[in-house]
Amino acid sequence: MIFWVLCTVCAGIGLLIFSLQFGWWRASVSQVHARVLMYHMINYPKKKAKFNKLRVSPRSFQKQVRYLKDKGYQFIFMSELAESEENCVALTFDDGYRDNLVHADKILEEVGGKATLYLVCDRHGRDWSVTKKAKHNSGELREEEKLSDNDVKTMLSNGRWELGAHTVTHAYLPSIDRAELYREITRSKEILEKTFDVNVKSFAYPFGIYSDRDVQAVRDAGFETACTTKEGISERGTRDPLELSRVKVRGGESMLSFRLRLRTGRRK
């Protein structure tokens, strides 16, 4: 009798933990609303690294995009979001890591996918995590190989990528004054458009941290859409195009987690 009571208690605890971790009970968001997924690196985790949650392994990424294709999702650029129809997904990559070309691009080619790259202009030799938290001074992000301009041109030429802006230096927006804010946002658009001869219509807030002041600066710079790191799926008709939520994809998580959050947009 005691054995069965313990089994029941353990099962209940397990179900509670599962519910808290995956939020399976949340209502599904209609497929009329496009999913915007957020990635950073497509690479293997590093031993004792602080930022392994930003590293989705190539094998996991391959499984994820194949699942999207098998489920009938249409891959779109962020510039196509306003005209998107049912079952659309926009893959976004922040910062500009070279593994986006080495690993992600090849996998996108396999499934006929495409993605938007939010590129930091002055990205080489920078460890921008320190600007947010001084204790993040390991140099890990500084040492991570970034895309060269020629790499970016290669990606743009194959038609699988479009560019979005992510400021000039990956600035921590709350720490800078208004003049510097406008320089970081407006100049990032100008630099990318001049360097790569493209129209840059979308922006992503560094660290996902922003205020009404920053949204206005993005609007003044002429961007049509802007992504946050708020978890969720922004619904057509009610979404602010300059404060779009995204589905965060993290390294080390299971396909079950990926599928559930694709349905609800949220982790918990």
C-alpha contacts under 8 A as a table, 3 or more apart, distances in Angstrom:
res1	aa1	res2	aa2	distance
1	M	4	W	5.35
1	M	5	V	6.37
2	I	5	V	5.07
2	I	6	L	6.15
3	F	6	L	5.20
3	F	7	C	6.22
4	W	7	C	4.93
4	W	8	T	6.12
5	V	8	T	5.10
5	V	9	V	6.18
6	L	9	V	5.05
6	L	10	C	6.05
7	C	10	C	5.12
7	C	11	A	6.04
8	T	11	A	5.08
8	T	12	G	6.14
9	V	12	G	5.06
9	V	13	I	6.21
10	C	13	I	5.08
10	C	14	G	6.05
11	A	14	G	4.99
11	A	15	L	6.15
12	G	15	L	5.12
12	G	16	L	6.19
13	I	16	L	5.04
13	I	17	I	6.18
14	G	17	I	5.17
14	G	18	F	6.11
15	L	18	F	5.00
15	L	19	S	6.02
16	L	19	S	5.04
16	L	20	L	6.17
17	I	20	L	5.16
17	I	21	Q	6.03
18	F	21	Q	5.15
18	F	22	F	6.00
18	F	23	G	7.67
19	S	22	F	5.49
19	S	23	G	5.03
19	S	24	W	6.07
19	S	25	W	7.17
20	L	23	G	5.65
20	L	268	K	5.98
21	Q	267	R	7.00
21	Q	268	K	5.92
22	F	257	S	6.24
22	F	260	L	6.97
22	F	261	R	7.73
22	F	267	R	5.78
22	F	268	K	5.63
23	G	26	R	5.78
23	G	260	L	7.82
23	G	266	R	7.63
23	G	267	R	6.48
23	G	268	K	4.71
24	W	260	L	6.42
26	R	264	T	6.49
27	A	264	T	6.50
28	S	263	R	5.18
28	S	264	T	4.93
29	V	33	H	7.37
29	V	233	I	7.39
29	V	263	R	6.14
29	V	264	T	5.51
29	V	265	G	7.62
30	S	33	H	6.00
31	Q	34	A	6.71
31	Q	86	E	5.55
31	Q	87	N	5.22
31	Q	88	C	7.68
32	V	85	E	6.48
32	V	86	E	4.33
32	V	87	N	6.42
32	V	236	R	7.76
33	H	85	E	7.88
33	H	86	E	6.75
33	H	87	N	7.54
33	H	88	C	7.59
33	H	233	I	7.21
33	H	234	S	7.06
33	H	235	E	5.39
33	H	236	R	5.80
34	A	81	L	7.40
34	A	84	S	6.98
34	A	85	E	7.61
34	A	86	E	7.10
34	A	87	N	6.53
34	A	88	C	4.86
34	A	89	V	5.45
34	A	90	A	7.30
34	A	233	I	7.32
34	A	234	S	7.75
34	A	235	E	7.80
35	R	88	C	6.45
35	R	89	V	4.68
35	R	90	A	6.20
35	R	233	I	5.90
35	R	234	S	7.87
35	R	246	R	7.23
35	R	247	V	7.12
35	R	262	L	7.22
35	R	265	G	7.77
36	V	89	V	5.83
36	V	90	A	4.70
36	V	91	L	6.02
36	V	92	T	7.07
36	V	233	I	7.05
36	V	245	S	7.31
36	V	246	R	4.94
36	V	247	V	6.02
37	L	89	V	7.34
37	L	90	A	6.15
37	L	91	L	4.94
37	L	92	T	5.87
37	L	246	R	5.39
37	L	247	V	4.64
37	L	248	K	6.03
37	L	249	V	6.77
38	M	91	L	6.45
38	M	92	T	5.07
38	M	93	F	6.07
38	M	94	D	7.47
38	M	229	T	7.89
38	M	246	R	6.01
38	M	247	V	5.93
38	M	248	K	4.97
38	M	249	V	5.88
39	Y	42	I	7.82
39	Y	54	L	7.13
39	Y	56	V	7.76
39	Y	91	L	7.48
39	Y	92	T	5.97
39	Y	93	F	4.71
39	Y	94	D	6.45
39	Y	248	K	6.95
39	Y	249	V	5.86
39	Y	250	R	7.42
40	H	54	L	5.56
40	H	55	R	6.81
40	H	56	V	7.96
40	H	93	F	5.05
40	H	94	D	5.04
40	H	95	D	6.81
40	H	96	G	7.84
40	H	97	Y	7.39
41	M	54	L	5.85
41	M	55	R	4.79
41	M	56	V	6.20
41	M	93	F	7.63
41	M	97	Y	6.24
41	M	99	D	6.34
41	M	100	N	6.48
42	I	55	R	5.61
42	I	56	V	4.88
42	I	57	S	5.46
42	I	58	P	5.57
42	I	61	F	7.10
42	I	99	D	5.78
42	I	100	N	6.11
42	I	103	H	6.29
42	I	104	A	6.08
43	N	55	R	5.40
43	N	56	V	5.80
43	N	57	S	4.73
43	N	58	P	5.82
43	N	99	D	6.37
43	N	103	H	7.31
44	Y	55	R	6.31
44	Y	56	V	6.85
44	Y	57	S	4.84
44	Y	58	P	7.20
45	P	49	A	7.56
45	P	52	N	5.36
45	P	55	R	5.99
45	P	56	V	7.75
45	P	57	S	7.20
45	P	251	G	7.70
46	K	49	A	5.40
46	K	52	N	6.71
49	A	52	N	5.93
49	A	140	E	7.52
50	K	140	E	7.79
51	F	54	L	5.54
51	F	55	R	7.18
51	F	140	E	7.93
52	N	55	R	4.98
52	N	56	V	7.94
52	N	251	G	6.20
53	K	56	V	7.25
53	K	250	R	4.95
53	K	251	G	4.47
53	K	252	G	7.00
54	L	250	R	5.81
54	L	251	G	5.88
55	R	250	R	6.86
55	R	251	G	4.90
56	V	60	S	6.44
56	V	61	F	6.40
56	V	249	V	7.61
56	V	250	R	6.04
56	V	251	G	4.04
56	V	252	G	6.82
57	S	60	S	5.22
57	S	61	F	6.21
57	S	251	G	6.65
57	S	252	G	7.81
58	P	61	F	5.06
58	P	62	Q	6.02
58	P	103	H	6.23
58	P	104	A	7.08
59	R	62	Q	5.08
59	R	63	K	6.31
60	S	63	K	5.11
60	S	64	Q	6.18
60	S	255	M	7.97
61	F	64	Q	5.00
61	F	65	V	6.22
61	F	104	A	7.59
61	F	107	I	7.85
62	Q	65	V	5.45
62	Q	66	R	6.06
62	Q	107	I	6.01
63	K	66	R	5.21
63	K	67	Y	6.06
63	K	255	M	7.87
64	Q	67	Y	5.11
64	Q	68	L	6.33
64	Q	255	M	7.27
64	Q	258	F	7.57
65	V	68	L	4.92
65	V	69	K	6.19
65	V	108	L	7.51
65	V	111	V	7.22
65	V	113	G	7.83
66	R	69	K	5.04
66	R	70	D	6.02
66	R	111	V	6.58
67	Y	70	D	5.06
67	Y	71	K	6.09
68	L	71	K	5.20
68	L	72	G	6.48
68	L	73	Y	5.38
69	K	72	G	5.21
69	K	73	Y	5.51
69	K	74	Q	7.36
69	K	111	V	6.78
70	D	73	Y	7.57
72	G	87	N	6.88
73	Y	87	N	4.88
73	Y	88	C	5.24
73	Y	89	V	6.26
74	Q	87	N	6.17
74	Q	88	C	4.64
74	Q	89	V	6.07
75	F	88	C	5.98
75	F	89	V	5.15
75	F	90	A	5.87
75	F	91	L	7.51
75	F	113	G	5.61
75	F	114	K	5.98
75	F	115	A	7.61
76	I	80	E	6.10
76	I	81	L	7.10
76	I	84	S	7.67
76	I	88	C	6.62
76	I	89	V	6.04
76	I	90	A	5.06
76	I	91	L	7.65
76	I	114	K	6.59
76	I	115	A	7.06
77	F	80	E	5.30
77	F	81	L	6.84
77	F	90	A	5.76
77	F	91	L	7.54
77	F	114	K	6.89
77	F	115	A	5.82
77	F	116	T	5.75
77	F	161	W	7.76
77	F	162	E	6.84
78	M	81	L	5.18
78	M	90	A	6.23
78	M	116	T	6.37
78	M	202	S	6.83
78	M	225	T	7.54
79	S	82	A	7.45
79	S	201	K	6.51
79	S	202	S	6.97
79	S	224	E	7.97
79	S	225	T	7.77
80	E	83	E	5.64
80	E	84	S	6.12
81	L	84	S	5.00
81	L	90	A	7.81
84	S	88	C	6.48
85	E	88	C	6.37
90	A	114	K	8.00
90	A	115	A	6.45
90	A	116	T	7.47
91	L	114	K	7.19
91	L	115	A	4.80
91	L	116	T	6.27
92	T	115	A	5.70
92	T	116	T	4.81
92	T	117	L	5.89
92	T	118	Y	7.13
93	F	96	G	7.36
93	F	100	N	7.84
93	F	115	A	7.42
93	F	116	T	6.32
93	F	117	L	4.87
93	F	118	Y	5.89
94	D	117	L	6.22
94	D	118	Y	4.76
94	D	119	L	6.45
94	D	166	H	7.44
94	D	204	A	7.68
95	D	117	L	7.71
95	D	118	Y	5.86
95	D	119	L	4.99
95	D	120	V	5.32
95	D	123	R	7.62
95	D	166	H	6.87
95	D	170	H	7.74
96	G	100	N	7.30
96	G	117	L	7.02
96	G	118	Y	6.91
96	G	119	L	5.05
96	G	120	V	6.44
96	G	123	R	7.53
96	G	146	K	5.75
96	G	147	L	5.66
97	Y	100	N	5.79
97	Y	144	E	7.20
97	Y	145	E	6.06
97	Y	146	K	4.23
97	Y	147	L	5.44
98	R	101	L	5.61
98	R	102	V	6.43
98	R	145	E	5.68
98	R	146	K	4.64
98	R	147	L	4.31
98	R	148	S	7.69
98	R	151	D	7.80
99	D	102	V	4.61
99	D	103	H	5.37
99	D	104	A	6.75
99	D	145	E	7.85
99	D	146	K	7.96
100	N	103	H	5.77
100	N	104	A	4.79
100	N	105	D	6.17
101	L	104	A	5.84
101	L	105	D	4.99
101	L	106	K	7.41
101	L	147	L	7.79
101	L	151	D	7.22
101	L	155	M	6.92
102	V	105	D	6.57
102	V	106	K	7.10
103	H	106	K	5.72
103	H	107	I	6.58
104	A	107	I	5.23
104	A	108	L	6.14
105	D	108	L	5.10
105	D	109	E	6.22
105	D	155	M	7.60
105	D	160	R	7.56
106	K	109	E	5.07
106	K	110	E	6.50
107	I	110	E	5.12
107	I	111	V	6.85
108	L	111	V	5.47
108	L	112	G	5.90
108	L	113	G	4.58
108	L	114	K	6.16
108	L	160	R	7.46
109	E	112	G	5.12
109	E	113	G	6.19
109	E	114	K	7.98
109	E	160	R	7.59
110	E	113	G	7.65
113	G	160	R	6.69
114	K	159	G	7.67
114	K	160	R	4.30
114	K	161	W	5.70
115	A	160	R	6.29
115	A	161	W	5.07
115	A	162	E	6.66
116	T	161	W	5.57
116	T	162	E	4.91
116	T	163	L	5.74
116	T	164	G	6.50
117	L	161	W	6.73
117	L	162	E	6.17
117	L	163	L	5.02
117	L	164	G	5.72
118	Y	163	L	6.06
118	Y	164	G	4.38
118	Y	165	A	5.07
118	Y	166	H	5.32
118	Y	203	F	6.91
118	Y	204	A	6.46
119	L	163	L	6.89
119	L	164	G	6.27
119	L	165	A	5.46
119	L	166	H	5.38
119	L	167	T	7.86
120	V	123	R	5.38
120	V	165	A	6.69
120	V	166	H	5.02
120	V	167	T	5.75
120	V	168	V	5.61
120	V	169	T	6.07
120	V	170	H	6.02
120	V	188	S	7.66
121	C	166	H	7.65
121	C	167	T	6.84
121	C	168	V	4.73
121	C	169	T	6.43
121	C	188	S	6.35
121	C	191	I	7.20
121	C	192	L	7.09
122	D	126	R	7.98
122	D	168	V	5.56
122	D	169	T	5.18
123	R	126	R	5.92
123	R	146	K	6.96
123	R	168	V	7.97
123	R	169	T	6.41
123	R	170	H	7.76
124	H	142	R	7.29
124	H	146	K	6.41
125	G	142	R	5.21
125	G	143	E	7.09
126	R	141	L	7.26
126	R	142	R	4.74
127	D	130	V	6.15
127	D	137	N	7.74
127	D	139	G	5.97
127	D	140	E	7.24
127	D	141	L	5.13
127	D	142	R	4.23
127	D	143	E	7.94
128	W	131	T	5.47
128	W	132	K	7.37
128	W	141	L	7.40
128	W	142	R	7.67
128	W	169	T	7.68
128	W	170	H	6.21
128	W	171	A	7.29
129	S	132	K	5.53
129	S	133	K	6.27
129	S	134	A	7.79
129	S	136	H	6.04
129	S	137	N	7.73
129	S	141	L	7.40
130	V	133	K	4.93
130	V	134	A	4.65
130	V	135	K	6.80
130	V	136	H	5.18
130	V	137	N	5.79
131	T	134	A	6.42
131	T	171	A	7.38
131	T	172	Y	6.18
132	K	172	Y	6.09
133	K	136	H	5.65
134	A	137	N	6.27
136	H	139	G	7.72
137	N	140	E	7.86
139	G	142	R	5.09
139	G	143	E	6.12
140	E	143	E	5.37
140	E	144	E	6.39
141	L	144	E	5.05
142	R	145	E	7.90
147	L	150	N	7.95
147	L	151	D	5.68
147	L	152	V	6.49
148	S	151	D	5.02
148	S	152	V	6.42
149	D	152	V	5.09
149	D	153	K	6.25
150	N	153	K	4.97
150	N	154	T	6.21
151	D	154	T	5.10
151	D	155	M	6.36
152	V	155	M	5.04
152	V	156	L	6.18
153	K	156	L	5.10
153	K	157	S	6.06
153	K	196	F	6.75
154	T	157	S	5.20
154	T	158	N	6.67
155	M	158	N	5.63
155	M	159	G	7.21
155	M	160	R	6.85
155	M	161	W	5.99
156	L	159	G	5.66
156	L	160	R	6.80
156	L	161	W	5.31
156	L	162	E	6.27
156	L	163	L	7.99
158	N	161	W	7.46
159	G	162	E	7.69
163	L	192	L	7.90
163	L	198	V	7.85
163	L	200	V	6.06
163	L	202	S	7.77
164	G	200	V	5.58
164	G	201	K	6.51
164	G	202	S	4.80
164	G	203	F	5.35
164	G	204	A	7.36
165	A	185	I	7.85
165	A	188	S	5.97
165	A	189	K	5.94
165	A	192	L	7.42
165	A	200	V	6.96
165	A	202	S	6.36
165	A	203	F	4.70
165	A	204	A	6.43
166	H	170	H	6.34
166	H	185	I	7.70
166	H	188	S	7.06
166	H	203	F	5.88
166	H	204	A	5.22
166	H	205	Y	6.40
166	H	206	P	6.39
167	T	170	H	5.38
167	T	171	A	6.63
167	T	184	E	4.99
167	T	185	I	5.10
167	T	187	R	7.64
167	T	188	S	5.02
167	T	189	K	7.90
167	T	205	Y	7.87
167	T	206	P	7.45
168	V	171	A	7.34
168	V	184	E	5.11
168	V	185	I	7.06
168	V	187	R	6.81
168	V	188	S	4.90
169	T	184	E	7.20
170	H	206	P	5.70
171	A	184	E	7.27
171	A	206	P	6.53
172	Y	175	S	5.86
172	Y	176	I	7.28
172	Y	206	P	6.52
172	Y	207	F	7.30
172	Y	209	I	7.71
173	L	176	I	5.69
173	L	181	L	6.68
173	L	206	P	7.47
173	L	209	I	7.19
173	L	210	Y	6.57
173	L	214	D	7.53
174	P	209	I	7.70
174	P	210	Y	7.04
174	P	211	S	7.90
176	I	180	E	6.01
176	I	181	L	6.17
177	D	180	E	5.45
177	D	181	L	6.04
178	R	181	L	4.92
178	R	182	Y	6.27
179	A	182	Y	5.36
179	A	183	R	6.32
180	E	183	R	4.98
180	E	184	E	6.10
181	L	184	E	5.21
181	L	185	I	6.27
181	L	214	D	7.48
181	L	217	A	7.53
182	Y	185	I	5.22
182	Y	186	T	5.59
182	Y	187	R	7.68
182	Y	217	A	6.10
183	R	186	T	5.39
183	R	187	R	5.29
183	R	188	S	7.73
184	E	187	R	5.68
184	E	188	S	6.00
185	I	188	S	5.37
185	I	189	K	6.80
185	I	217	A	7.13
185	I	218	V	6.56
185	I	221	A	7.05
186	T	189	K	5.47
186	T	190	E	6.47
186	T	217	A	7.96
186	T	218	V	7.64
186	T	221	A	5.24
187	R	190	E	4.89
187	R	191	I	5.86
188	S	191	I	5.25
188	S	192	L	6.19
189	K	192	L	5.42
189	K	193	E	6.12
189	K	200	V	6.19
189	K	221	A	7.83
190	E	193	E	5.26
190	E	194	K	6.09
191	I	194	K	5.26
191	I	195	T	5.90
192	L	195	T	5.17
192	L	196	F	5.86
192	L	197	D	7.59
192	L	198	V	7.48
192	L	200	V	7.24
193	E	196	F	5.55
193	E	197	D	5.09
193	E	198	V	4.98
193	E	199	N	5.78
193	E	200	V	6.27
194	K	197	D	5.30
194	K	198	V	7.47
200	V	223	F	7.54
201	K	222	G	7.43
201	K	223	F	4.88
201	K	224	E	5.44
201	K	225	T	6.74
202	S	223	F	5.46
202	S	224	E	5.92
202	S	225	T	4.81
202	S	226	A	5.47
202	S	227	C	7.89
203	F	218	V	7.55
203	F	223	F	6.67
203	F	225	T	6.38
203	F	226	A	4.46
203	F	227	C	6.32
204	A	208	G	7.45
204	A	226	A	5.29
204	A	227	C	4.60
204	A	228	T	6.20
205	Y	208	G	4.93
205	Y	209	I	6.34
205	Y	210	Y	6.60
205	Y	226	A	7.29
205	Y	227	C	6.43
205	Y	228	T	5.79
205	Y	229	T	7.97
206	P	209	I	6.44
207	F	229	T	7.33
208	G	227	C	7.83
208	G	228	T	4.79
208	G	229	T	4.61
208	G	230	K	7.23
209	I	228	T	7.46
209	I	229	T	7.88
210	Y	213	R	7.83
210	Y	214	D	5.77
210	Y	215	V	7.25
211	S	214	D	5.22
211	S	215	V	6.44
212	D	215	V	5.07
212	D	216	Q	6.23
213	R	216	Q	5.27
213	R	217	A	6.38
214	D	217	A	5.00
214	D	218	V	6.24
215	V	218	V	5.10
215	V	219	R	6.21
215	V	242	L	6.64
215	V	243	E	7.75
216	Q	219	R	4.95
216	Q	220	D	6.05
217	A	220	D	5.01
217	A	221	A	6.15
218	V	221	A	5.14
218	V	222	G	6.72
218	V	223	F	6.01
218	V	226	A	7.76
218	V	242	L	7.70
219	R	222	G	5.37
219	R	223	F	5.76
219	R	224	E	7.45
219	R	242	L	7.57
220	D	223	F	7.67
223	F	226	A	7.23
224	E	241	P	6.87
224	E	242	L	7.09
225	T	241	P	4.79
225	T	242	L	4.82
225	T	243	E	7.64
225	T	244	L	7.58
226	A	241	P	6.30
226	A	242	L	4.24
226	A	243	E	5.73
226	A	244	L	6.17
227	C	242	L	6.68
227	C	243	E	5.75
227	C	244	L	4.73
227	C	245	S	6.34
227	C	246	R	7.16
228	T	243	E	5.90
228	T	244	L	5.71
228	T	245	S	5.62
228	T	246	R	6.87
229	T	245	S	6.20
229	T	246	R	5.97
229	T	248	K	7.44
230	K	244	L	7.73
230	K	245	S	4.89
230	K	246	R	6.13
231	E	245	S	5.64
231	E	246	R	5.34
231	E	247	V	5.52
231	E	248	K	6.51
231	E	265	G	6.33
231	E	266	R	5.48
231	E	267	R	7.57
232	G	245	S	5.21
232	G	246	R	5.45
232	G	247	V	5.64
232	G	264	T	7.12
232	G	265	G	4.07
232	G	266	R	5.21
233	I	244	L	7.95
233	I	245	S	5.68
233	I	246	R	6.11
233	I	247	V	6.85
233	I	264	T	7.39
233	I	265	G	5.18
234	S	238	T	7.59
234	S	239	R	5.29
234	S	244	L	5.96
234	S	245	S	5.54
234	S	246	R	7.72
235	E	238	T	5.76
235	E	239	R	5.40
236	R	239	R	5.77
239	R	243	E	7.54
239	R	244	L	6.82
240	D	243	E	5.33
240	D	244	L	6.40
241	P	244	L	5.84
246	R	265	G	7.36
247	V	261	R	6.94
247	V	262	L	7.02
247	V	265	G	5.28
247	V	266	R	6.73
249	V	258	F	7.25
250	R	253	E	6.22
253	E	257	S	6.41
253	E	258	F	7.32
254	S	257	S	5.25
254	S	258	F	6.41
255	M	258	F	4.85
255	M	259	R	6.01
256	L	259	R	5.20
256	L	260	L	6.15
257	S	260	L	5.24
257	S	261	R	6.16
257	S	267	R	7.79
258	F	261	R	5.39
258	F	262	L	6.06
259	R	262	L	5.07
259	R	263	R	6.42
260	L	263	R	5.14
260	L	264	T	6.39
260	L	265	G	7.86
261	R	264	T	4.96
261	R	265	G	4.59
261	R	266	R	5.24
261	R	267	R	5.98
262	L	265	G	5.40
262	L	266	R	7.99
